[in-house]
Amino acid sequence: MFLIQEVMNLVGKGLHLDQVAREMLHLLSEIVGLNRGRIVLKDPDGAGYRIAHSYGLTREEVARGRYAPGEGITGRVIQDGHLVIVQDIDNDPVFLGRAVERARLPRGAVSFLALPIRVEQRTVGAIACHRIRHRERPLSDDLTLLRIIATMVSQLLTLNERVERKTRALEEHNDMLARELRIKRARYGIIGTSPALLRALVQVEKVADATASVLLLGESGTGKELFARALHLASPRRDRPFVKVNCAAIPESLFESELFGHERGAFTGAVAARAGWFEQASGGTIFLDEIGEMPAILQTKLLRTLQEGTVVRLGGKREIRVDMRLVAATNRDLAAEVAHGRFREDLFYRLNVIPITLPPLAERRDDIPDLVLHFLTQANQANQRNVNLTRSAVAHLARQPWPGNIRQLANFIERLVLLASEGVLDVDDLQPMLGGVTVSGAVAPGPARHIVPTGGDPVHAMGGLRPYLPADSHDGAQLRLALTQAGGNKTRAAQRLGLTERQFSYRWRKLQPRA
């Protein structure tokens, strides 16, 4: 009874099968005297059976314990599914003595007991042990104990199989979900597999079918436009227009006309009626980036549009019904803007129905190597170059702070491709672009070998990693001077200022008068 209690305690502890089986055999040996116990199960690497769990056997003995069905006493028990008792192993011609040499057993008569282990009406193995004949305890008592242990092992194997099946099913389900997420990320153009990124993407998937407004929050450069487009592509509106509007790039005097449209004659130069962005997005999705830059008077009109689903063009009186899903984005703390009276509280609550916070690159460091290679491929293709980075260089970039997030990393890689004169760049070659200082603060040894300025001011072209720059980082005089010095070439002018051509063109367009 004590043995059974101890075995039940082992099972109740929820230990691994190997631990429980070995302790069972240990207890059989120490308490009952049934020695060199072994549990023989199917060999996962072969067609036969092998000793899977044992107590009192050496490694060499365990390794020898392999049996085909019907081979020896153990093989016969597994094949026929019946108990076999060998009264004296020296006088039984079927007994192999394969695992334990006779010289290692006591002198005199030694018995061998082997019982089948059954799972769901099929024999899956055997439990066996040596028994010294001069034991005072009746053989029937030992057999009863072995049957109980065999039954417990059978139940443990059954539970183990069920757990393994469920684990495999869960792993397959997780693999399927991971494949789906990889496909969706590829479809959306979102690069990375970090948990922080996946959490944001899962939120996008959950709310894609809804019509409520979504507010994308996070630092500048975290990929809000990509996530807004992902929301659109994952929604039933995917085949309808996706209209993106950068509120920070529209002059205040043109804001109302751009968003809501205007009628002919509404202002000087309005020679024809024009549908605004909301009308153009009807049936689809409108993405208002940097919504915190929207003038206060336009916030009121936007709130009315969201509440009533209509717009009134500038200079018009007719309400035009629009059906669009609004996705807004900001890197500002809108709650603080509301507290300071710079943003309407009712509009904030209207926009903040479904907030999704996008992780900064500092929370996605494992994604940086993939992003570097992605941007490197893009920049090489766009500029007809073939610049590559060593693994050490990629790892070094992954350790940089990147306060401007993904946008800053993309700009850096593009500038790297434009300024590189060799095909493969290592860590030392990056230092001039990274300010000559490593993450730890140590000065990088030696000058770079392969990055050279392509013209213009070397301070701008070769100075440290460009900090994240706001849209008004350069005034008109600086832009005009750089363009003049570059002979009207915007790409070279951008390089002089440490900008990409896209950034330069954006700032240049902001300077131009709008009709």
C-alpha positions in Angstrom: 0.0 0.0 0.0 2.9 2.4 0.8 4.3 1.7 -2.7 1.0 2.6 -4.4 0.7 5.8 -2.3 4.3 6.9 -3.3 3.6 6.2 -7.0 0.3 8.2 -6.9 2.2 11.1 -5.3 4.7 11.0 -8.2 1.8 11.0 -10.7 0.2 13.9 -8.9 3.3 16.1 -9.1 2.8 16.3 -12.9 6.4 15.3 -13.6 7.6 14.2 -17.1 6.9 10.6 -18.0 10.6 9.8 -17.9 10.9 11.0 -14.3 7.8 9.3 -13.1 8.6 6.0 -14.8 12.2 5.9 -13.4 11.0 6.7 -9.9 8.3 3.9 -10.2 11.0 1.4 -11.1 13.2 2.8 -8.3 10.5 2.2 -5.7 9.9 -1.3 -7.0 13.5 -2.1 -6.5 14.0 -0.4 -3.1 10.7 -1.4 -1.4 9.6 -4.6 -3.1 12.9 -5.9 -4.3 12.0 -6.3 -8.0 15.3 -5.3 -9.5 16.6 -4.0 -12.7 13.2 -2.9 -13.8 12.7 -1.6 -17.4 9.9 -0.3 -19.5 10.2 -1.3 -23.1 8.4 0.9 -25.7 8.4 1.4 -29.5 11.7 2.7 -30.9 10.9 6.0 -32.6 13.9 5.6 -34.8 13.3 2.0 -35.9 10.8 -0.8 -36.4 11.5 -2.7 -33.1 11.3 -1.9 -29.4 13.9 -0.6 -27.0 14.3 0.0 -23.2 12.9 3.5 -22.8 12.9 3.8 -19.0 14.9 1.8 -16.5 16.4 1.6 -13.0 19.5 -0.3 -12.0 20.8 -0.7 -15.6 23.9 0.8 -17.0 23.9 2.8 -20.2 25.5 -0.1 -22.0 22.8 -2.5 -20.8 20.1 -0.1 -21.8 21.7 0.3 -25.3 21.6 -3.5 -25.7 18.0 -3.8 -24.8 16.4 -3.8 -28.2 13.8 -6.4 -29.3 11.8 -7.3 -32.4 8.2 -8.4 -31.8 8.3 -12.0 -30.8 12.0 -12.0 -30.0 12.9 -13.4 -26.6 10.6 -13.1 -23.6 10.1 -9.3 -23.9 9.3 -9.5 -27.7 6.8 -12.4 -27.0 5.0 -10.3 -24.4 4.7 -7.4 -26.7 3.6 -9.5 -29.6 1.1 -11.7 -27.8 0.0 -9.2 -25.1 0.2 -11.8 -22.3 2.0 -12.0 -19.0 5.1 -14.2 -19.0 6.8 -15.6 -15.9 10.3 -17.2 -16.2 10.8 -19.2 -13.1 14.6 -19.7 -13.7 16.3 -17.7 -16.4 19.1 -20.4 -16.6 16.6 -23.1 -17.7 14.5 -21.1 -20.2 15.7 -21.5 -23.8 13.7 -18.4 -24.9 15.2 -16.0 -22.4 17.9 -14.0 -24.2 19.7 -12.3 -21.3 20.6 -9.6 -23.8 20.5 -6.5 -21.7 22.0 -7.9 -18.4 24.8 -10.4 -18.4 24.3 -13.4 -16.2 27.5 -12.7 -14.3 26.1 -9.5 -13.0 23.1 -11.2 -11.4 23.1 -13.1 -8.0 23.9 -16.8 -7.9 21.0 -19.1 -7.5 17.7 -19.1 -9.2 16.6 -15.8 -10.7 13.1 -15.2 -12.1 12.1 -12.8 -14.8 8.6 -11.2 -14.9 7.3 -9.4 -17.9 3.8 -7.8 -18.3 2.3 -6.1 -21.4 1.5 -2.4 -21.3 -1.7 -1.6 -23.1 -3.1 1.7 -24.4 -6.6 1.7 -25.9 -6.8 -2.1 -26.4 -3.4 -2.4 -28.1 -0.1 -3.5 -26.6 2.4 -0.7 -26.9 5.2 -2.2 -24.8 6.2 -4.2 -21.7 7.3 -3.7 -18.1 9.8 -6.3 -16.8 12.1 -7.0 -13.9 14.3 -9.6 -12.2 13.0 -11.4 -9.1 15.2 -13.4 -6.7 13.5 -16.7 -6.0 14.1 -16.9 -2.3 11.9 -13.9 -1.5 9.5 -14.6 1.3 6.7 -12.6 -0.3 4.3 -14.5 -2.5 4.8 -14.2 -6.3 1.1 -13.3 -6.6 1.6 -10.1 -4.6 4.5 -9.1 -6.8 2.4 -9.7 -9.9 -0.4 -7.6 -8.5 1.9 -4.7 -7.9 3.3 -5.0 -11.4 -0.2 -5.0 -12.9 -1.0 -1.9 -11.0 2.2 -0.2 -12.1 1.6 -1.3 -15.7 -1.9 0.2 -15.6 -0.5 3.5 -14.3 2.2 3.5 -17.0 -0.5 2.9 -19.6 -2.6 5.8 -18.3 0.5 8.0 -18.3 1.3 7.0 -21.8 -2.3 7.7 -22.8 -2.2 11.2 -21.2 1.2 11.8 -22.8 -0.1 11.0 -26.2 -3.1 13.2 -25.8 -1.0 16.1 -24.6 1.4 15.6 -27.5 -1.5 15.5 -30.0 -2.9 18.7 -28.6 0.6 20.3 -28.5 1.1 19.4 -32.2 -2.3 20.7 -33.0 -1.6 24.0 -31.3 1.9 24.2 -32.9 0.3 23.6 -36.3 -2.4 26.2 -35.6 0.3 28.7 -34.5 2.3 27.9 -37.6 -0.7 28.6 -39.7 -1.4 31.9 -37.9 2.2 32.9 -38.3 2.1 32.0 -42.1 -1.1 34.1 -42.4 0.5 37.0 -40.6 3.6 36.7 -42.8 1.4 36.7 -45.9 -0.5 39.7 -44.6 2.6 41.6 -43.6 4.0 41.0 -47.1 0.8 42.2 -48.7 0.7 45.3 -46.5 4.4 46.0 -47.0 5.0 45.8 -43.3 8.5 44.3 -42.5 9.2 42.5 -39.2 8.2 39.8 -36.8 8.8 41.4 -33.4 6.0 40.8 -30.8 5.4 44.6 -30.5 4.8 44.8 -34.3 2.6 41.7 -34.4 0.4 43.0 -31.5 -0.3 46.2 -33.5 -1.0 44.2 -36.6 -3.4 41.9 -34.8 -5.3 45.0 -33.6 -5.5 46.2 -37.2 -7.0 42.8 -38.2 -9.5 42.8 -35.4 -10.9 46.2 -36.3 -10.6 46.1 -40.1 -14.2 45.2 -40.7 -15.6 48.0 -38.3 -16.6 51.4 -39.5 -15.5 53.3 -36.4 -12.7 55.8 -36.6 -9.2 54.6 -35.9 -6.5 56.8 -34.3 -2.9 55.7 -35.0 -0.6 56.9 -32.2 3.2 56.7 -31.9 6.4 58.5 -32.5 7.1 60.1 -35.9 8.5 57.7 -38.5 6.9 54.5 -37.1 5.0 53.7 -40.3 1.6 55.1 -39.7 0.8 55.4 -43.4 1.6 51.7 -43.9 -0.7 50.7 -41.0 -3.5 53.0 -42.4 -3.1 51.3 -45.7 -3.1 47.9 -44.0 -6.4 48.8 -42.3 -7.9 49.7 -45.7 -6.6 46.6 -47.5 -7.9 44.3 -44.7 -11.4 46.0 -44.8 -14.4 45.4 -47.1 -13.5 48.8 -48.6 -10.2 47.4 -50.1 -11.4 47.9 -53.7 -12.5 51.5 -53.1 -10.3 54.6 -52.9 -7.6 55.1 -50.3 -6.9 58.8 -49.9 -4.0 60.1 -47.8 -3.8 63.7 -46.6 -0.8 65.2 -44.7 -2.4 67.9 -42.6 1.0 69.4 -41.9 1.7 70.0 -45.6 -1.5 72.0 -46.4 -1.3 75.7 -46.0 -4.0 76.9 -43.6 -5.7 79.1 -46.3 -6.2 76.0 -48.5 -7.2 73.5 -45.8 -11.0 73.8 -46.2 -10.9 73.7 -50.0 -8.5 70.7 -50.0 -10.6 68.6 -47.6 -14.1 69.6 -48.4 -13.8 70.9 -52.0 -15.1 74.2 -53.5 -17.6 75.5 -55.9 -16.8 77.5 -59.0 -16.1 81.1 -58.0 -15.7 80.3 -54.3 -12.4 82.3 -54.4 -10.1 83.9 -56.8 -8.8 81.2 -59.1 -11.6 78.8 -58.5 -12.5 78.5 -62.2 -14.2 75.2 -61.8 -15.9 73.2 -59.0 -13.7 70.6 -57.3 -14.5 67.7 -55.1 -12.5 67.6 -51.9 -10.6 64.7 -50.4 -13.6 63.5 -48.4 -15.7 63.2 -51.5 -12.9 61.5 -53.4 -12.6 59.0 -50.6 -16.3 58.2 -50.5 -16.8 54.4 -50.3 -13.2 53.9 -49.2 -10.8 55.2 -46.6 -9.4 58.6 -45.9 -6.2 58.8 -43.9 -5.5 62.1 -42.2 -1.9 62.2 -41.1 -0.6 64.6 -38.5 -4.2 65.5 -37.6 -2.9 67.5 -34.6 -1.8 70.2 -37.1 -5.4 70.8 -38.3 -6.6 74.4 -37.6 -9.2 74.8 -34.9 -11.8 76.2 -37.3 -11.5 73.1 -39.5 -11.7 70.8 -36.5 -15.3 71.9 -36.1 -16.2 71.2 -39.7 -14.5 67.8 -39.5 -16.5 66.9 -36.4 -19.7 67.8 -38.2 -18.7 65.6 -41.2 -18.0 62.7 -39.0 -21.2 63.0 -37.1 -23.5 63.6 -40.1 -21.7 61.9 -42.9 -22.0 65.0 -45.1 -19.7 67.7 -46.5 -20.5 71.2 -47.7 -18.1 72.6 -50.3 -16.4 75.9 -49.8 -18.8 78.5 -51.4 -21.6 76.0 -51.6 -24.8 75.4 -49.7 -25.7 71.8 -50.7 -24.9 69.0 -48.4 -23.1 66.1 -50.1 -23.4 62.7 -48.5 -20.1 60.8 -48.1 -19.4 57.3 -46.8 -15.8 56.9 -45.8 -13.8 55.3 -43.0 -11.6 57.8 -41.2 -8.1 56.8 -40.1 -6.2 59.5 -38.3 -2.6 59.6 -37.1 -0.5 61.8 -34.9 2.7 61.8 -33.0 1.4 64.4 -30.6 -0.2 63.8 -27.2 -3.8 64.8 -28.2 -5.0 64.6 -24.7 -2.4 67.2 -23.7 -3.4 69.3 -26.7 -7.0 69.2 -25.5 -5.9 70.2 -22.0 -4.1 73.2 -23.5 -7.1 74.2 -25.6 -5.4 73.5 -29.0 -7.6 70.5 -30.0 -11.3 70.1 -29.6 -12.2 67.7 -26.9 -15.3 66.3 -28.7 -13.3 65.7 -31.8 -10.6 63.9 -29.8 -13.2 61.5 -28.4 -14.7 61.0 -31.8 -11.3 60.1 -33.3 -10.2 58.0 -30.3 -12.8 55.3 -30.7 -10.1 52.7 -31.6 -6.6 53.8 -30.7 -3.7 51.7 -31.9 -0.2 52.6 -30.7 2.6 51.7 -33.1 5.9 50.6 -31.5 9.0 52.7 -32.0 12.1 51.0 -33.5 13.6 50.8 -30.1 11.0 48.2 -29.2 11.6 46.3 -32.5 15.4 45.8 -32.5 15.1 42.3 -33.9 13.3 43.7 -37.0 16.2 46.1 -37.8 18.3 43.6 -39.9 15.2 42.7 -42.0 14.4 46.4 -42.4 18.0 47.3 -43.4 18.0 44.6 -46.1 14.6 45.7 -47.3 15.6 49.4 -47.6 19.0 48.4 -49.1 17.2 46.5 -51.9 14.8 49.4 -52.5 17.6 52.0 -52.6 19.8 49.8 -54.9 16.9 49.3 -57.4 15.9 52.9 -57.3 19.4 54.2 -57.9 20.7 51.4 -60.1 23.4 50.6 -57.5 24.7 47.3 -56.0 25.8 48.2 -52.5 25.8 45.5 -49.8 26.6 45.3 -46.1 28.4 42.7 -44.1 26.7 40.9 -41.3 28.7 42.9 -38.8 27.6 46.2 -40.4 24.0 45.1 -40.2 24.4 44.1 -36.6 26.0 47.4 -35.9 23.1 49.3 -37.4 20.7 47.3 -35.2 22.5 48.6 -32.1 22.0 52.3 -33.1 19.3 54.4 -31.4 17.4 55.6 -34.5 15.3 58.3 -32.7 13.6 59.0 -36.1 12.5 55.4 -36.3 11.9 53.6 -39.6 11.8 56.8 -41.6 15.3 57.7 -40.3 16.6 54.3 -41.0 15.3 54.3 -44.6 16.8 57.7 -45.2 20.1 56.6 -43.8 20.2 53.5 -46.0 19.3 55.5 -49.1 22.1 58.1 -48.4 24.5 55.2 -47.7 23.8 53.7 -51.1 24.1 57.1 -52.9 27.5 57.9 -51.2 29.2 54.5 -51.3 31.9 53.9 -53.8 32.5 50.2 -53.1 30.2 47.2 -53.3 30.5 45.8 -49.8 30.6 48.0 -46.7 31.7 47.0 -43.2 31.4 48.6 -39.8 34.3 51.0 -40.3 32.7 52.2 -43.5 29.6 53.3 -41.7 31.4 55.4 -39.0 31.5 58.7 -41.0 27.7 58.5 -41.5 27.2 57.5 -37.8 29.2 60.5 -36.5 32.3 58.3 -35.7 30.9 57.2 -32.4 29.7 53.8 -31.5 26.7 53.1 -29.3 28.9 52.7 -26.2 30.4 56.2 -26.9 33.9 55.0 -28.0 35.4 56.7 -31.0 35.5 54.3 -33.9 39.1 53.5 -35.0 40.4 54.7 -38.3 38.8 56.6 -41.2 36.2 55.0 -43.5 37.5 53.6 -46.7 34.6 53.5 -49.1 32.1 56.3 -48.5 32.9 59.5 -50.4 30.9 62.7 -51.0 29.4 63.0 -54.4 29.8 66.8 -54.4 28.7 69.7 -52.2 29.5 70.5 -48.6 31.3 67.5 -47.0 30.1 68.6 -43.6 26.6 67.8 -44.6 27.4 64.9 -46.8 29.8 63.2 -44.4 28.8 64.6 -41.0 27.2 62.2 -38.4 23.9 60.4 -38.7 21.3 62.9 -39.6 19.0 63.4 -36.6 15.3 63.2 -37.2 14.4 66.4 -38.9 10.9 68.0 -38.9 9.3 69.1 -42.1 10.4 72.7 -41.6 14.1 71.8 -40.9 15.4 74.0 -43.7 14.1 77.4 -44.7 13.6 78.6 -48.2 16.9 80.4 -48.5 18.8 77.2 -47.6 16.8 75.1 -50.2 17.3 77.7 -52.9 21.1 78.0 -52.2 21.6 74.2 -52.3 19.6 74.0 -55.5 21.6 76.8 -57.1 24.9 75.2 -56.0 23.8 71.9 -57.4 23.0 73.4 -60.8 19.2 72.8 -60.4 19.7 69.1 -59.7 17.4 68.2 -56.8 19.1 65.0 -56.0 22.5 66.7 -55.5 20.8 69.6 -53.6 19.3 67.1 -51.3 22.6 65.4 -50.7 24.2 68.8 -49.8 21.6 69.2 -47.1 21.8 65.7 -45.8 18.3 64.9 -47.1 16.8 62.4 -49.5 15.4 63.6 -52.8 11.9 62.9 -51.5 12.4 65.0 -48.4 13.9 67.9 -50.4 11.0 67.8 -52.9 8.5 67.8 -50.1 10.1 70.9 -48.5 10.4 72.6 -51.9 6.7 72.1 -52.7 5.8 73.7 -49.4 7.6 76.8 -50.5 5.6 77.2 -53.8 2.5 79.4 -53.8 -0.8 77.5 -54.1 -3.6 78.7 -56.3 
